Amino acid sequence: MEMANFIHFSAAENRPTIPGILISGRYKRPYGYKVKRSQGTKDYYLTYTLSGRGWFYNGEEYRECREGDVSIITPGTPHYYGTAEGASWEFYWCHFVPREQWMNLLQFPEPLKGIKWTHIENRSLASRLYSAFSNLVRYNAETDAFAERLSLNALEEVLLLISKSIADKTQNLDPRIEEAIHILSQHFTRSLTVPGIAAKVNLSPSRFAHLFKEQTGEAVMEMLIKIRLRHAKKLLELTSMSVAEIALEAGFNNPFYFTRQFTSFFGCPPATYRKQKQNVHTHA
């Protein structure tokens, strides 16, 4: 399908979700089902494909999903998705705003900008994920005093199982890619480059970049930026350093670039994030 044609044809925007309200469900949709949110949403959108085929598009890149695929569209990402031609598509879905302690569970491969992606290969784990999603949808439909907490617990189990699947895969990483990830994690404040890291792991820059993306689902510099941003988030929470100081401490030479990247990743500017965290602690 030509994505540009879809955008032109499907002029109507789908209604945005209300951020902060957890909603979930299970759909089975025939060919012709399409959703368009050209401005994205303010929450995360998670899907788990049970059968058939669907597709996702972020305005620049397209990817088809099949049984076992998990996707998460991040806040603010323009997105379009629907049932693949000649197929039906059955999937679990959930709109949510993550708890703070869940953020590390959302750091998995992002093959499309703004759309995280992984595949559940282990059958036992897939069965457990199916059960957790089923519980999530059931609890989310209930209205008693325990429904919200049960829904959140079920969603946390879903995210934990997805993270476990990813962790199991990373145990089989090429040793050179493991070493590269170690370099990124331990020396993220330095001026790192793809050729420089490639030389340290004895690979050509082009081979290293290809292998890294193939095994992690992310480009080298994308992972580096995310590592720096997570460090900056901790500094915003735990120190009184200025935003400009934190930018430099996290490895960003330009505070304006840092602010732009932080806002894109966490959904608000650094100063706003710090203020929100301070308000939470003040009223705790």
Number of C-alpha atoms within 10 A of each C-alpha: 9 7 17 11 9 14 15 9 9 14 9 11 13 13 10 13 16 13 15 13 11 19 18 24 17 17 13 15 19 19 15 13 15 18 17 21 18 16 13 21 21 19 24 22 21 20 21 25 25 20 17 19 24 27 18 23 19 21 16 11 11 16 13 14 22 19 18 19 20 21 21 21 25 25 21 20 21 20 21 23 20 21 24 23 14 10 14 18 23 21 22 20 22 21 23 21 15 17 9 7 8 13 12 12 16 16 14 21 20 22 19 19 17 19 23 20 20 22 18 22 14 11 10 10 15 18 12 14 22 18 14 21 26 18 19 28 20 16 21 22 15 13 9 8 8 10 16 17 12 17 24 18 16 23 23 19 19 21 21 17 19 21 18 15 18 20 12 11 14 14 10 10 14 13 11 17 20 18 15 20 18 12 16 21 14 11 14 21 19 12 10 16 13 16 14 12 21 20 13 12 16 10 15 15 16 12 10 22 20 14 18 22 18 12 17 22 18 21 19 22 14 13 22 21 20 16 19 22 24 17 18 24 17 12 20 21 15 11 10 11 13 12 20 15 15 23 26 15 18 21 22 23 15 11 15 13 12 25 20 13 18 23 18 16 18 17 16 16 17 23 13 12 18 21 13 14 13 14 11 10 9 8 6 6
